[in-house]
């Protein structure tokens, strides 16, 4: 489940809440708004981008006929 940040309009305090995307905002004495925050997703190493994300070279149709 993702972590959402909410800020109270009255006291300006920020609360971090782990909840489902369709769950309601946490209850506070004042109204709260959901904040937009940056994520911390970092791809490192030679795994995902090098092996799964790049476009793979297409085979020539003439090459595939010769293989049969």
Rosetta blueprint (number, residue, H / E / L):
1 X L
2 X L
3 X E
4 X E
5 X E
6 X E
7 X E
8 X E
9 X L
10 X L
11 X L
12 X L
13 X L
14 X E
15 X E
16 X E
17 X E
18 X E
19 X L
20 X L
21 X L
22 X L
23 X L
24 X L
25 X L
26 X L
27 X L
28 X L
29 X L
30 X L
31 X L
32 X E
33 X E
34 X E
35 X E
36 X L
37 X L
38 X L
39 X L
40 X L
41 X L
42 X L
43 X L
44 X L
45 X L
46 X L
47 X L
48 X H
49 X H
50 X H
51 X H
52 X H
53 X H
54 X L
55 X L
56 X L
57 X L
58 X L
59 X L
60 X L
61 X H
62 X H
63 X H
64 X H
65 X H
66 X H
67 X H
68 X L
